[in-house]
Amino acid sequence: MNDKHYVNTNNARSGDKYENVIKEIAEHKVCPFCPEHIAKYHKNPILIEGTFWLATDNMYPYKPAKNHLIFIHKTHIENISEIVGEAWAEIHKMIGQIITDRKIPGGSFLMRFGDTAFTGASVTHLHAHLIQSNPESPDYGNSGLQARVG
């Protein structure tokens, strides 16, 4: 079996379904974002698929996000330095398309890379978040989503 750790159970939000899913993935010792496993662990449809990236609504959106999408690099990489120029251009185009299609007036774009002990990510596979908070939510001022992610 593989000794590689593809998820960090310490970074899973405790007390919800997501924590249990991350623990299951850790037991199976697989990367949930690699093409051969994504359909098992991510049930939302792929919205856009390019050569390097795919975009989908996050299965476990941060509260109180109005939109929370993830962009997953299609090849298992873990460091931002591994992204080639064409991949940067592609994700730029995808982000623009999502913002236009969903009429997102503002939000946050976050890419986590490298050692999850430093990033707060629960999955090591390079991915990025596009998050539009929801100022109309009663939890808006208490969530930290405006300045912090997660």
N, CA, C and O atoms as a GROMACS GRO file, in nm:
protein
  600
    1MET      N    1   0.082  -0.120   0.000
    1MET     CA    2   0.000   0.000   0.000
    1MET      C    3   0.085   0.125   0.000
    1MET      O    4   0.202   0.121   0.040
    2ASN      N    5   0.031   0.232  -0.044
    2ASN     CA    6   0.099   0.360  -0.055
    2ASN      C    7   0.118   0.424   0.083
    2ASN      O    8   0.024   0.430   0.162
    3ASP      N    9   0.240   0.473   0.112
    3ASP     CA   10   0.267   0.540   0.240
    3ASP      C   11   0.251   0.691   0.229
    3ASP      O   12   0.267   0.761   0.329
    4LYS      N   13   0.220   0.742   0.113
    4LYS     CA   14   0.204   0.886   0.091
    4LYS      C   15   0.076   0.932   0.160
    4LYS      O   16  -0.025   0.862   0.161
    5HIS      N   17   0.083   1.052   0.219
    5HIS     CA   18  -0.035   1.112   0.282
    5HIS      C   19  -0.092   1.216   0.186
    5HIS      O   20  -0.029   1.318   0.161
    6TYR      N   21  -0.211   1.189   0.133
    6TYR     CA   22  -0.276   1.280   0.038
    6TYR      C   23  -0.373   1.375   0.105
    6TYR      O   24  -0.417   1.473   0.044
    7VAL      N   25  -0.407   1.346   0.230
    7VAL     CA   26  -0.496   1.434   0.304
    7VAL      C   27  -0.439   1.457   0.444
    7VAL      O   28  -0.362   1.375   0.495
    8ASN      N   29  -0.478   1.568   0.503
    8ASN     CA   30  -0.438   1.602   0.639
    8ASN      C   31  -0.564   1.605   0.723
    8ASN      O   32  -0.641   1.701   0.716
    9THR      N   33  -0.585   1.502   0.802
    9THR     CA   34  -0.707   1.493   0.883
    9THR      C   35  -0.712   1.602   0.991
    9THR      O   36  -0.821   1.637   1.037
   10ASN      N   37  -0.598   1.654   1.030
   10ASN     CA   38  -0.597   1.761   1.130
   10ASN      C   39  -0.658   1.890   1.078
   10ASN      O   40  -0.703   1.974   1.156
   11ASN      N   41  -0.661   1.906   0.945
   11ASN     CA   42  -0.714   2.029   0.886
   11ASN      C   43  -0.860   2.018   0.843
   11ASN      O   44  -0.917   2.116   0.794
   12ALA      N   45  -0.921   1.903   0.860
   12ALA     CA   46  -1.063   1.887   0.826
   12ALA      C   47  -1.147   1.958   0.932
   12ALA      O   48  -1.119   1.949   1.051
   13ARG      N   49  -1.249   2.028   0.887
   13ARG     CA   50  -1.340   2.095   0.981
   13ARG      C   51  -1.404   1.988   1.069
   13ARG      O   52  -1.470   1.897   1.020
   14SER      N   53  -1.384   2.000   1.198
   14SER     CA   54  -1.432   1.897   1.289
   14SER      C   55  -1.583   1.908   1.312
   14SER      O   56  -1.642   2.015   1.306
   15GLY      N   57  -1.640   1.792   1.339
   15GLY     CA   58  -1.781   1.789   1.376
   15GLY      C   59  -1.878   1.787   1.260
   15GLY      O   60  -1.998   1.798   1.281
   16ASP      N   61  -1.828   1.774   1.137
   16ASP     CA   62  -1.923   1.767   1.025
   16ASP      C   63  -1.888   1.650   0.934
   16ASP      O   64  -1.789   1.580   0.955
   17LYS      N   65  -1.970   1.631   0.833
   17LYS     CA   66  -1.954   1.519   0.740
   17LYS      C   67  -1.817   1.520   0.673
   17LYS      O   68  -1.759   1.415   0.648
   18TYR      N   69  -1.766   1.639   0.644
   18TYR     CA   70  -1.638   1.652   0.576
   18TYR      C   71  -1.526   1.584   0.654
   18TYR      O   72  -1.440   1.519   0.595
   19GLU      N   73  -1.526   1.599   0.784
   19GLU     CA   74  -1.424   1.535   0.867
   19GLU      C   75  -1.424   1.383   0.846
   19GLU      O   76  -1.319   1.322   0.834
   20ASN      N   77  -1.544   1.323   0.842
   20ASN     CA   78  -1.555   1.178   0.823
   20ASN      C   79  -1.506   1.136   0.684
   20ASN      O   80  -1.442   1.032   0.670
   21VAL      N   81  -1.536   1.217   0.584
   21VAL     CA   82  -1.491   1.187   0.448
   21VAL      C   83  -1.338   1.190   0.440
   21VAL      O   84  -1.276   1.102   0.381
   22ILE      N   85  -1.278   1.292   0.499
   22ILE     CA   86  -1.131   1.304   0.497
   22ILE      C   87  -1.066   1.186   0.570
   22ILE      O   88  -0.964   1.135   0.526
   23LYS      N   89  -1.125   1.143   0.681
   23LYS     CA   90  -1.072   1.027   0.753
   23LYS      C   91  -1.081   0.900   0.668
   23LYS      O   92  -0.990   0.818   0.669
   24GLU      N   93  -1.191   0.885   0.595
   24GLU     CA   94  -1.206   0.768   0.506
   24GLU      C   95  -1.101   0.771   0.396
   24GLU      O   96  -1.040   0.668   0.364
   25ILE      N   97  -1.079   0.888   0.337
   25ILE     CA   98  -0.979   0.902   0.230
   25ILE      C   99  -0.840   0.868   0.285
   25ILE      O  100  -0.762   0.800   0.219
   26ALA      N  101  -0.811   0.915   0.406
   26ALA     CA  102  -0.681   0.887   0.468
   26ALA      C  103  -0.662   0.736   0.488
   26ALA      O  104  -0.553   0.684   0.466
   27GLU      N  105  -0.768   0.666   0.527
   27GLU     CA  106  -0.760   0.522   0.545
   27GLU      C  107  -0.733   0.450   0.413
   27GLU      O  108  -0.660   0.351   0.410
   28HIS      N  109  -0.791   0.501   0.304
   28HIS     CA  110  -0.771   0.439   0.172
   28HIS      C  111  -0.639   0.478   0.108
   28HIS      O  112  -0.596   0.416   0.011
   29LYS      N  113  -0.572   0.582   0.162
   29LYS     CA  114  -0.442   0.628   0.114
   29LYS      C  115  -0.443   0.660  -0.036
   29LYS      O  116  -0.358   0.615  -0.112
   30VAL      N  117  -0.544   0.738  -0.075
   30VAL     CA  118  -0.557   0.783  -0.214
   30VAL      C  119  -0.570   0.934  -0.217
   30VAL      O  120  -0.600   0.997  -0.115
   31CYS      N  121  -0.547   0.991  -0.332
   31CYS     CA  122  -0.568   1.135  -0.350
   31CYS      C  123  -0.710   1.154  -0.406
   31CYS      O  124  -0.740   1.106  -0.515
   32PRO      N  125  -0.796   1.225  -0.332
   32PRO     CA  126  -0.935   1.240  -0.377
   32PRO      C  127  -0.951   1.329  -0.499
   32PRO      O  128  -1.057   1.328  -0.561
   33PHE      N  129  -0.848   1.406  -0.535
   33PHE     CA  130  -0.858   1.496  -0.650
   33PHE      C  131  -0.794   1.441  -0.776
   33PHE      O  132  -0.806   1.501  -0.883
   34CYS      N  133  -0.726   1.328  -0.767
   34CYS     CA  134  -0.669   1.267  -0.888
   34CYS      C  135  -0.783   1.208  -0.972
   34CYS      O  136  -0.882   1.160  -0.919
   35PRO      N  137  -0.766   1.212  -1.105
   35PRO     CA  138  -0.876   1.171  -1.195
   35PRO      C  139  -0.938   1.036  -1.164
   35PRO      O  140  -1.059   1.019  -1.179
   36GLU      N  141  -0.858   0.939  -1.120
   36GLU     CA  142  -0.912   0.805  -1.096
   36GLU      C  143  -0.994   0.795  -0.967
   36GLU      O  144  -1.059   0.693  -0.943
   37HIS      N  145  -0.993   0.901  -0.883
   37HIS     CA  146  -1.066   0.898  -0.756
   37HIS      C  147  -1.169   1.009  -0.742
   37HIS      O  148  -1.255   1.002  -0.654
   38ILE      N  149  -1.162   1.110  -0.824
   38ILE     CA  150  -1.247   1.228  -0.802
   38ILE      C  151  -1.396   1.196  -0.805
   38ILE      O  152  -1.472   1.252  -0.725
   39ALA      N  153  -1.441   1.110  -0.892
   39ALA     CA  154  -1.584   1.079  -0.901
   39ALA      C  155  -1.636   1.010  -0.774
   39ALA      O  156  -1.752   1.026  -0.738
   40LYS      N  157  -1.550   0.936  -0.706
   40LYS     CA  158  -1.591   0.868  -0.583
   40LYS      C  159  -1.609   0.967  -0.468
   40LYS      O  160  -1.701   0.953  -0.388
   41TYR      N  161  -1.522   1.067  -0.461
   41TYR     CA  162  -1.523   1.157  -0.346
   41TYR      C  163  -1.584   1.294  -0.373
   41TYR      O  164  -1.608   1.371  -0.280
   42HIS      N  165  -1.609   1.324  -0.499
   42HIS     CA  166  -1.666   1.455  -0.532
   42HIS      C  167  -1.785   1.435  -0.624
   42HIS      O  168  -1.768   1.402  -0.742
   43LYS      N  169  -1.904   1.455  -0.572
   43LYS     CA  170  -2.027   1.423  -0.646
   43LYS      C  171  -2.083   1.538  -0.728
   43LYS      O  172  -2.171   1.516  -0.811
   44ASN      N  173  -2.034   1.661  -0.707
   44ASN     CA  174  -2.084   1.773  -0.786
   44ASN      C  175  -2.035   1.764  -0.930
   44ASN      O  176  -1.924   1.716  -0.954
   45PRO      N  177  -2.117   1.808  -1.024
   45PRO     CA  178  -2.074   1.800  -1.165
   45PRO      C  179  -1.957   1.894  -1.194
   45PRO      O  180  -1.939   1.998  -1.131
   46ILE      N  181  -1.878   1.853  -1.290
   46ILE     CA  182  -1.769   1.937  -1.340
   46ILE      C  183  -1.834   2.045  -1.426
   46ILE      O  184  -1.908   2.015  -1.519
   47LEU      N  185  -1.805   2.171  -1.394
   47LEU     CA  186  -1.865   2.284  -1.466
   47LEU      C  187  -1.785   2.319  -1.591
   47LEU      O  188  -1.841   2.347  -1.697
   48ILE      N  189  -1.653   2.319  -1.577
   48ILE     CA  190  -1.563   2.348  -1.689
   48ILE      C  191  -1.445   2.253  -1.678
   48ILE      O  192  -1.391   2.232  -1.569
   49GLU      N  193  -1.404   2.196  -1.791
   49GLU     CA  194  -1.285   2.112  -1.792
   49GLU      C  195  -1.195   2.156  -1.906
   49GLU      O  196  -1.238   2.164  -2.021
   50GLY      N  197  -1.072   2.184  -1.872
   50GLY     CA  198  -0.973   2.223  -1.970
   50GLY      C  199  -0.865   2.118  -1.981
   50GLY      O  200  -0.882   2.005  -1.937
   51THR      N  201  -0.755   2.156  -2.040
   51THR     CA  202  -0.641   2.067  -2.054
   51THR      C  203  -0.574   2.044  -1.918
   51THR      O  204  -0.530   1.933  -1.889
   52PHE      N  205  -0.565   2.150  -1.836
   52PHE     CA  206  -0.490   2.145  -1.710
   52PHE      C  207  -0.578   2.145  -1.585
   52PHE      O  208  -0.538   2.093  -1.481
   53TRP      N  209  -0.697   2.204  -1.593
   53TRP     CA  210  -0.780   2.227  -1.477
   53TRP      C  211  -0.923   2.179  -1.499
   53TRP      O  212  -0.969   2.166  -1.613
   54LEU      N  213  -0.991   2.153  -1.389
   54LEU     CA  214  -1.136   2.138  -1.392
   54LEU      C  215  -1.193   2.226  -1.283
   54LEU      O  216  -1.128   2.249  -1.180
   55ALA      N  217  -1.313   2.276  -1.305
   55ALA     CA  218  -1.380   2.363  -1.209
   55ALA      C  219  -1.513   2.301  -1.170
   55ALA      O  220  -1.585   2.247  -1.254
   56THR      N  221  -1.545   2.309  -1.041
   56THR     CA  222  -1.667   2.251  -0.989
   56THR      C  223  -1.708   2.325  -0.862
   56THR      O  224  -1.624   2.389  -0.797
   57ASP      N  225  -1.833   2.317  -0.827
   57ASP     CA  226  -1.876   2.371  -0.699
   57ASP      C  227  -1.818   2.283  -0.588
   57ASP      O  228  -1.817   2.161  -0.600
   58ASN      N  229  -1.771   2.347  -0.483
   58ASN     CA  230  -1.714   2.273  -0.371
   58ASN      C  231  -1.822   2.188  -0.304
   58ASN      O  232  -1.934   2.235  -0.284
   59MET      N  233  -1.788   2.065  -0.271
   59MET     CA  234  -1.882   1.975  -0.203
   59MET      C  235  -1.913   2.024  -0.061
   59MET      O  236  -2.022   2.001  -0.009
   60TYR      N  237  -1.817   2.091   0.000
   60TYR     CA  238  -1.832   2.135   0.139
   60TYR      C  239  -1.798   2.284   0.147
   60TYR      O  240  -1.692   2.321   0.198
   61PRO      N  241  -1.888   2.369   0.096
   61PRO     CA  242  -1.857   2.513   0.090
   61PRO      C  243  -1.844   2.575   0.228
   61PRO      O  244  -1.909   2.534   0.324
   62TYR      N  245  -1.757   2.676   0.235
   62TYR     CA  246  -1.741   2.752   0.359
   62TYR      C  247  -1.868   2.832   0.382
   62TYR      O  248  -1.932   2.877   0.287
   63LYS      N  249  -1.904   2.850   0.506
   63LYS     CA  250  -2.022   2.927   0.542
   63LYS      C  251  -1.980   3.070   0.568
   63LYS      O  252  -1.875   3.090   0.629
   64PRO      N  253  -2.053   3.170   0.528
   64PRO     CA  254  -2.176   3.171   0.451
   64PRO      C  255  -2.152   3.205   0.304
   64PRO      O  256  -2.202   3.306   0.256
   65ALA      N  257  -2.077   3.125   0.235
   65ALA     CA  258  -2.045   3.152   0.094
   65ALA      C  259  -2.170   3.145   0.007
   65ALA      O  260  -2.254   3.057   0.022
   66LYS      N  261  -2.180   3.240  -0.085
   66LYS     CA  262  -2.286   3.239  -0.185
   66LYS      C  263  -2.244   3.151  -0.301
   66LYS      O  264  -2.325   3.076  -0.356
   67ASN      N  265  -2.116   3.159  -0.339
   67ASN     CA  266  -2.054   3.072  -0.438
   67ASN      C  267  -1.921   3.025  -0.382
   67ASN      O  268  -1.845   3.105  -0.327
   68HIS      N  269  -1.893   2.897  -0.395
   68HIS     CA  270  -1.763   2.843  -0.354
   68HIS      C  271  -1.727   2.734  -0.453
   68HIS      O  272  -1.779   2.623  -0.449
   69LEU      N  273  -1.636   2.770  -0.542
   69LEU     CA  274  -1.590   2.677  -0.644
   69LEU      C  275  -1.448   2.635  -0.616
   69LEU      O  276  -1.372   2.707  -0.552
   70ILE      N  277  -1.412   2.517  -0.666
   70ILE     CA  278  -1.273   2.475  -0.659
   70ILE      C  279  -1.224   2.446  -0.801
   70ILE      O  280  -1.297   2.396  -0.886
   71PHE      N  281  -1.099   2.480  -0.821
   71PHE     CA  282  -1.028   2.455  -0.946
   71PHE      C  283  -0.920   2.354  -0.912
   71PHE      O  284  -0.831   2.382  -0.833
   72ILE      N  285  -0.928   2.237  -0.972
   72ILE     CA  286  -0.838   2.127  -0.940
   72ILE      C  287  -0.745   2.102  -1.058
   72ILE      O  288  -0.791   2.083  -1.171
   73HIS      N  289  -0.616   2.103  -1.032
   73HIS     CA  290  -0.518   2.070  -1.137
   73HIS      C  291  -0.537   1.924  -1.173
   73HIS      O  292  -0.546   1.839  -1.084
   74LYS      N  293  -0.544   1.893  -1.301
   74LYS     CA  294  -0.577   1.757  -1.344
   74LYS      C  295  -0.464   1.657  -1.325
   74LYS      O  296  -0.488   1.536  -1.322
   75THR      N  297  -0.343   1.706  -1.312
   75THR     CA  298  -0.230   1.620  -1.281
   75THR      C  299  -0.198   1.638  -1.134
   75THR      O  300  -0.207   1.748  -1.082
   76HIS      N  301  -0.161   1.531  -1.068
   76HIS     CA  302  -0.128   1.544  -0.926
   76HIS      C  303   0.003   1.620  -0.910
   76HIS      O  304   0.112   1.567  -0.933
   77ILE      N  305  -0.011   1.746  -0.871
   77ILE     CA  306   0.103   1.828  -0.832
   77ILE      C  307   0.069   1.889  -0.697
   77ILE      O  308  -0.048   1.900  -0.661
   78GLU      N  309   0.171   1.929  -0.624
   78GLU     CA  310   0.147   1.982  -0.491
   78GLU      C  311   0.204   2.122  -0.472
   78GLU      O  312   0.172   2.189  -0.374
   79ASN      N  313   0.289   2.165  -0.563
   79ASN     CA  314   0.355   2.294  -0.544
   79ASN      C  315   0.323   2.390  -0.658
   79ASN      O  316   0.316   2.350  -0.774
   80ILE      N  317   0.305   2.513  -0.622
   80ILE     CA  318   0.272   2.618  -0.719
   80ILE      C  319   0.380   2.630  -0.828
   80ILE      O  320   0.350   2.670  -0.941
   81SER      N  321   0.503   2.597  -0.793
   81SER     CA  322   0.613   2.607  -0.890
   81SER      C  323   0.601   2.505  -1.003
   81SER      O  324   0.671   2.516  -1.103
   82GLU      N  325   0.514   2.407  -0.988
   82GLU     CA  326   0.495   2.304  -1.090
   82GLU      C  327   0.392   2.345  -1.197
   82GLU      O  328   0.375   2.273  -1.295
   83ILE      N  329   0.326   2.457  -1.178
   83ILE     CA  330   0.225   2.501  -1.275
   83ILE      C  331   0.296   2.563  -1.395
   83ILE      O  332   0.376   2.654  -1.380
   84VAL      N  333   0.265   2.514  -1.514
   84VAL     CA  334   0.325   2.568  -1.636
   84VAL      C  335   0.246   2.690  -1.684
   84VAL      O  336   0.130   2.710  -1.645
   85GLY      N  337   0.310   2.770  -1.769
   85GLY     CA  338   0.249   2.893  -1.817
   85GLY      C  339   0.113   2.875  -1.880
   85GLY      O  340   0.022   2.955  -1.856
   86GLU      N  341   0.097   2.771  -1.960
   86GLU     CA  342  -0.032   2.747  -2.026
   86GLU      C  343  -0.142   2.718  -1.924
   86GLU      O  344  -0.258   2.754  -1.946
   87ALA      N  345  -0.105   2.655  -1.813
   87ALA     CA  346  -0.203   2.625  -1.709
   87ALA      C  347  -0.248   2.753  -1.638
   87ALA      O  348  -0.365   2.766  -1.601
   88TRP      N  349  -0.154   2.847  -1.619
   88TRP     CA  350  -0.193   2.976  -1.560
   88TRP      C  351  -0.292   3.048  -1.651
   88TRP      O  352  -0.392   3.103  -1.604
   89ALA      N  353  -0.265   3.047  -1.779
   89ALA     CA  354  -0.355   3.114  -1.874
   89ALA      C  355  -0.492   3.047  -1.873
   89ALA      O  356  -0.594   3.115  -1.880
   90GLU      N  357  -0.495   2.915  -1.865
   90GLU     CA  358  -0.621   2.843  -1.866
   90GLU      C  359  -0.705   2.873  -1.741
   90GLU      O  360  -0.826   2.898  -1.752
   91ILE      N  361  -0.644   2.872  -1.624
   91ILE     CA  362  -0.722   2.898  -1.502
   91ILE      C  363  -0.771   3.043  -1.501
   91ILE      O  364  -0.880   3.071  -1.452
   92HIS      N  365  -0.691   3.134  -1.555
   92HIS     CA  366  -0.734   3.274  -1.565
   92HIS      C  367  -0.861   3.284  -1.649
   92HIS      O  368  -0.955   3.354  -1.611
   93LYS      N  369  -0.864   3.215  -1.760
   93LYS     CA  370  -0.981   3.217  -1.848
   93LYS      C  371  -1.102   3.153  -1.780
   93LYS      O  372  -1.214   3.203  -1.791
   94MET      N  373  -1.079   3.043  -1.709
   94MET     CA  374  -1.189   2.974  -1.640
   94MET      C  375  -1.249   3.061  -1.530
   94MET      O  376  -1.371   3.067  -1.515
   95ILE      N  377  -1.164   3.127  -1.454
   95ILE     CA  378  -1.212   3.215  -1.347
   95ILE      C  379  -1.298   3.326  -1.407
   95ILE      O  380  -1.406   3.356  -1.356
   96GLY      N  381  -1.250   3.386  -1.514
   96GLY     CA  382  -1.326   3.492  -1.580
   96GLY      C  383  -1.462   3.444  -1.627
   96GLY      O  384  -1.561   3.515  -1.614
   97GLN      N  385  -1.466   3.323  -1.682
   97GLN     CA  386  -1.592   3.267  -1.731
   97GLN      C  387  -1.690   3.245  -1.616
   97GLN      O  388  -1.808   3.280  -1.627
   98ILE      N  389  -1.642   3.189  -1.506
   98ILE     CA  390  -1.729   3.164  -1.389
   98ILE      C  391  -1.782   3.297  -1.333
   98ILE      O  392  -1.901   3.309  -1.305
   99ILE      N  393  -1.693   3.395  -1.317
   99ILE     CA  394  -1.734   3.525  -1.264
   99ILE      C  395  -1.841   3.589  -1.353
   99ILE      O  396  -1.938   3.645  -1.303
  100THR      N  397  -1.822   3.580  -1.484
  100THR     CA  398  -1.919   3.635  -1.578
  100THR      C  399  -2.050   3.558  -1.574
  100THR      O  400  -2.157   3.617  -1.562
  101ASP      N  401  -2.042   3.425  -1.583
  101ASP     CA  402  -2.162   3.342  -1.586
  101ASP      C  403  -2.247   3.356  -1.460
  101ASP      O  404  -2.370   3.358  -1.466
  102ARG      N  405  -2.181   3.367  -1.346
  102ARG     CA  406  -2.254   3.373  -1.219
  102ARG      C  407  -2.273   3.517  -1.169
  102ARG      O  408  -2.331   3.540  -1.063
  103LYS      N  409  -2.225   3.611  -1.246
  103LYS     CA  410  -2.239   3.753  -1.211
  103LYS      C  411  -2.187   3.780  -1.069
  103LYS      O  412  -2.256   3.841  -0.987
  104ILE      N  413  -2.065   3.733  -1.042
  104ILE     CA  414  -2.003   3.749  -0.910
  104ILE      C  415  -1.941   3.889  -0.903
  104ILE      O  416  -1.848   3.919  -0.978
  105PRO      N  417  -1.993   3.976  -0.814
  105PRO     CA  418  -1.944   4.114  -0.807
  105PRO      C  419  -1.812   4.129  -0.732
  105PRO      O  420  -1.746   4.232  -0.743
  106GLY      N  421  -1.775   4.029  -0.655
  106GLY     CA  422  -1.650   4.033  -0.578
  106GLY      C  423  -1.634   3.905  -0.501
  106GLY      O  424  -1.731   3.834  -0.475
  107GLY      N  425  -1.512   3.876  -0.465
  107GLY     CA  426  -1.488   3.753  -0.391
  107GLY      C  427  -1.341   3.737  -0.359
  107GLY      O  428  -1.264   3.833  -0.365
  108SER      N  429  -1.303   3.616  -0.327
  108SER     CA  430  -1.166   3.582  -0.294
  108SER      C  431  -1.120   3.466  -0.381
  108SER      O  432  -1.198   3.376  -0.413
  109PHE      N  433  -0.993   3.471  -0.418
  109PHE     CA  434  -0.931   3.360  -0.490
  109PHE      C  435  -0.812   3.316  -0.408
  109PHE      O  436  -0.724   3.397  -0.377
  110LEU      N  437  -0.808   3.189  -0.372
  110LEU     CA  438  -0.705   3.137  -0.285
  110LEU      C  439  -0.650   3.008  -0.343
  110LEU      O  440  -0.726   2.918  -0.380
  111MET      N  441  -0.518   2.998  -0.351
  111MET     CA  442  -0.455   2.875  -0.394
  111MET      C  443  -0.364   2.827  -0.282
  111MET      O  444  -0.277   2.901  -0.235
  112ARG      N  445  -0.384   2.705  -0.241
  112ARG     CA  446  -0.301   2.646  -0.136
  112ARG      C  447  -0.201   2.552  -0.202
  112ARG      O  448  -0.235   2.479  -0.296
  113PHE      N  449  -0.078   2.555  -0.153
  113PHE     CA  450   0.025   2.470  -0.213
  113PHE      C  451   0.123   2.424  -0.106
  113PHE      O  452   0.140   2.490  -0.004
  114GLY      N  453   0.186   2.312  -0.132
  114GLY     CA  454   0.290   2.263  -0.043
  114GLY      C  455   0.236   2.195   0.082
  114GLY      O  456   0.125   2.142   0.084
  115ASP      N  457   0.317   2.199   0.185
  115ASP     CA  458   0.292   2.129   0.310
  115ASP      C  459   0.164   2.179   0.377
  115ASP      O  460   0.153   2.297   0.411
  116THR      N  461   0.067   2.089   0.395
  116THR     CA  462  -0.063   2.126   0.450
  116THR      C  463  -0.055   2.173   0.596
  116THR      O  464  -0.149   2.237   0.645
  117ALA      N  465   0.053   2.142   0.665
  117ALA     CA  466   0.070   2.192   0.801
  117ALA      C  467   0.081   2.345   0.802
  117ALA      O  468   0.053   2.409   0.903
  118PHE      N  469   0.122   2.403   0.688
  118PHE     CA  470   0.137   2.548   0.677
  118PHE      C  471   0.020   2.615   0.607
  118PHE      O  472   0.003   2.737   0.620
  119THR      N  473  -0.061   2.539   0.534
  119THR     CA  474  -0.166   2.600   0.451
  119THR      C  475  -0.306   2.589   0.507
  119THR      O  476  -0.394   2.668   0.471
  120GLY      N  477  -0.329   2.494   0.594
  120GLY     CA  478  -0.465   2.470   0.643
  120GLY      C  479  -0.547   2.384   0.550
  120GLY      O  480  -0.663   2.356   0.579
  121ALA      N  481  -0.489   2.343   0.438
  121ALA     CA  482  -0.561   2.259   0.342
  121ALA      C  483  -0.576   2.117   0.398
  121ALA      O  484  -0.493   2.071   0.476
  122SER      N  485  -0.682   2.051   0.356
  122SER     CA  486  -0.698   1.911   0.396
  122SER      C  487  -0.654   1.816   0.285
  122SER      O  488  -0.633   1.698   0.311
  123VAL      N  489  -0.640   1.865   0.162
  123VAL     CA  490  -0.597   1.783   0.049
  123VAL      C  491  -0.466   1.839  -0.005
  123VAL      O  492  -0.454   1.960  -0.027
  124THR      N  493  -0.368   1.751  -0.028
  124THR     CA  494  -0.237   1.796  -0.074
  124THR      C  495  -0.234   1.832  -0.222
  124THR      O  496  -0.154   1.916  -0.263
  125HIS      N  497  -0.320   1.773  -0.301
  125HIS     CA  498  -0.326   1.797  -0.446
  125HIS      C  499  -0.355   1.945  -0.469
  125HIS      O  500  -0.448   2.001  -0.411
  126LEU      N  501  -0.275   2.009  -0.554
  126LEU     CA  502  -0.289   2.153  -0.579
  126LEU      C  503  -0.430   2.186  -0.629
  126LEU      O  504  -0.480   2.128  -0.725
  127HIS      N  505  -0.492   2.282  -0.560
  127HIS     CA  506  -0.625   2.329  -0.599
  127HIS      C  507  -0.641   2.472  -0.553
  127HIS      O  508  -0.565   2.521  -0.470
  128ALA      N  509  -0.741   2.538  -0.609
  128ALA     CA  510  -0.766   2.677  -0.575
  128ALA      C  511  -0.915   2.695  -0.546
  128ALA      O  512  -0.999   2.619  -0.594
  129HIS      N  513  -0.945   2.797  -0.468
  129HIS     CA  514  -1.083   2.828  -0.431
  129HIS      C  515  -1.121   2.964  -0.486
  129HIS      O  516  -1.043   3.059  -0.478
  130LEU      N  517  -1.240   2.974  -0.541
  130LEU     CA  518  -1.302   3.102  -0.576
  130LEU      C  519  -1.426   3.112  -0.487
  130LEU      O  520  -1.518   3.031  -0.498
  131ILE      N  521  -1.427   3.212  -0.399
  131ILE     CA  522  -1.532   3.222  -0.299
  131ILE      C  523  -1.596   3.360  -0.304
  131ILE      O  524  -1.529   3.462  -0.297
  132GLN      N  525  -1.728   3.360  -0.315
  132GLN     CA  526  -1.806   3.482  -0.302
  132GLN      C  527  -1.880   3.470  -0.169
  132GLN      O  528  -1.961   3.380  -0.151
  133SER      N  529  -1.852   3.561  -0.077
  133SER     CA  530  -1.924   3.557   0.051
  133SER      C  531  -2.067   3.606   0.030
  133SER      O  532  -2.104   3.649  -0.079
  134ASN      N  533  -2.145   3.598   0.135
  134ASN     CA  534  -2.286   3.635   0.125
  134ASN      C  535  -2.321   3.737   0.233
  134ASN      O  536  -2.357   3.698   0.345
  135PRO      N  537  -2.312   3.867   0.202
  135PRO     CA  538  -2.341   3.970   0.302
  135PRO      C  539  -2.485   3.968   0.353
  135PRO      O  540  -2.514   4.028   0.456
  136GLU      N  541  -2.575   3.898   0.283
  136GLU     CA  542  -2.714   3.890   0.325
  136GLU      C  543  -2.738   3.782   0.431
  136GLU      O  544  -2.845   3.776   0.491
  137SER      N  545  -2.638   3.698   0.454
  137SER     CA  546  -2.651   3.591   0.552
  137SER      C  547  -2.642   3.647   0.694
  137SER      O  548  -2.562   3.737   0.719
  138PRO      N  549  -2.723   3.595   0.786
  138PRO     CA  550  -2.714   3.640   0.925
  138PRO      C  551  -2.579   3.607   0.988
  138PRO      O  552  -2.540   3.670   1.087
  139ASP      N  553  -2.507   3.510   0.932
  139ASP     CA  554  -2.375   3.470   0.984
  139ASP      C  555  -2.260   3.549   0.924
  139ASP      O  556  -2.145   3.526   0.960
  140TYR      N  557  -2.290   3.640   0.833
  140TYR     CA  558  -2.186   3.709   0.757
  140TYR      C  559  -2.081   3.776   0.845
  140TYR      O  560  -1.961   3.754   0.824
  141GLY      N  561  -2.120   3.854   0.941
  141GLY     CA  562  -2.026   3.928   1.024
  141GLY      C  563  -1.948   3.841   1.122
  141GLY      O  564  -1.845   3.884   1.175
  142ASN      N  565  -1.995   3.721   1.146
  142ASN     CA  566  -1.931   3.632   1.245
  142ASN      C  567  -1.848   3.521   1.182
  142ASN      O  568  -1.785   3.444   1.254
  143SER      N  569  -1.848   3.511   1.051
  143SER     CA  570  -1.788   3.395   0.987
  143SER      C  571  -1.639   3.408   0.962
  143SER      O  572  -1.569   3.306   0.957
  144GLY      N  573  -1.589   3.529   0.947
  144GLY     CA  574  -1.450   3.546   0.911
  144GLY      C  575  -1.426   3.526   0.762
  144GLY      O  576  -1.313   3.540   0.716
  145LEU      N  577  -1.530   3.494   0.688
  145LEU     CA  578  -1.515   3.466   0.547
  145LEU      C  579  -1.474   3.589   0.466
  145LEU      O  580  -1.415   3.575   0.359
  146GLN      N  581  -1.502   3.707   0.516
  146GLN     CA  582  -1.466   3.827   0.443
  146GLN      C  583  -1.314   3.844   0.436
  146GLN      O  584  -1.262   3.891   0.335
  147ALA      N  585  -1.243   3.805   0.542
  147ALA     CA  586  -1.098   3.827   0.546
  147ALA      C  587  -1.020   3.697   0.552
  147ALA      O  588  -0.908   3.690   0.500
  148ARG      N  589  -1.077   3.596   0.615
  148ARG     CA  590  -1.010   3.467   0.628
  148ARG      C  591  -1.088   3.364   0.548
  148ARG      O  592  -1.208   3.379   0.526
  149VAL      N  593  -1.020   3.263   0.505
  149VAL     CA  594  -1.087   3.156   0.432
  149VAL      C  595  -1.080   3.030   0.516
  149VAL      O  596  -0.972   2.988   0.560
  150GLY      N  597  -1.196   2.970   0.539
  150GLY     CA  598  -1.202   2.845   0.610
  150GLY      C  599  -1.227   2.857   0.757
  150GLY      O  600  -1.233   2.755   0.826
   0.00000   0.00000   0.00000
